[in-house]
């Protein structure tokens, strides 16, 4: 199966899976890629049936990465926690100010 716009990447894993959220993500990506003129065609096809059809349409039109999840240390570094003791933000697992572990 060939992808219509392989240069456009639409992440699905780790993102909001609501159909409206996916459509919004696609529309923004299409605008950035300069193919907004194809939005009506994509939207009509993607919403012609059920949720599974929406996902299949996204995968038929764009590159959808699978298995490229960051490792746990990388994820935690990008999602800092707040230390309950000293109220500072830090990357898991240890607060640099007080040494408290999450």
N, C-alpha and C positions, 0 to 999 in steps of 0.2 A: 504494500500500500504506500503510495507516495504522498508526501505531505505538501499541501498547496503552498505554504509559506514557511519553509524550514528555518528561515532566518529569524523568525519571531518565536520567542520562547514564552510559554505560558506555564508557570508552576502551578501544580495542583496539590502535590503532597506538602503538608505542613501549612496550607493556606485555608481560608474559610471556604468550605465546600458548598455553601448555599448557592443555588443556581443564579440568583441575582448578583452575588459577589463575583462569581466566575464570569458572567457576562460583562460586568463592569471592568474586571481585570483585562478581559479580551479587548473591550472597546478602547481602553487606555493604551494597550500595547499596539493596537492597530493604528491609533493616532500617531504614536511615537515612531512607528515604522513607515508612516506615510501612505498607508493603505486604508485610510478611513472611508474612502469611497466604496469599499467593498463591505462595509458594516451591514447595510440592509440585506444583502445577499446572505452573509454569514448568519445574521440574526434570524432571518426567516428559516434557514435550514436548521439552525441549532434549536429553535423553539417549536419545530414542527411536530415534535412528539414528546417523549418522556425524558427524565433526568439522564438515563443511560444514553439516550440519543444525543443529548447535549454534550456529554463527555466524549462520545465517539466523534462528534462533529469537531470539537476542539482539537482532538488528536488527529483528525484528518486534515485540518487546516494549519496547525502550528506544531512546533516541537514542544513536547511535554517531557521534561526530565523525570526520570525514575531512578531511585537508588542513589541520588547524589546528596543525601542528607549529610550535614556536617557531623563530625564526631562529637561526642558529649562535651569534651573540654572546649572545643570551638564554640558550641552552642551556648554553654554557660558563660563564656567570656563575652558573648554578645547580648546576654540576658542577665544583667547583674541583679543581685539580691540586695536587700537592705539589711544591715546588721541591727538586730534589736537592741544590742547593748550601747553601741556608740552612734547609731543612726547614720552610718556612712554606707554608700553604695560600694560594692566590691564584686569581683568575679568569684564564683563558687570555687573551692569550698571553704576558704578561710578568709576572714576579714583581716586586712593588713594592719588595721589600727589596733585592734584588741585581741586578735587571734581566735575569735569566736568562730566555730564551725556551724554551718547550717544543719 
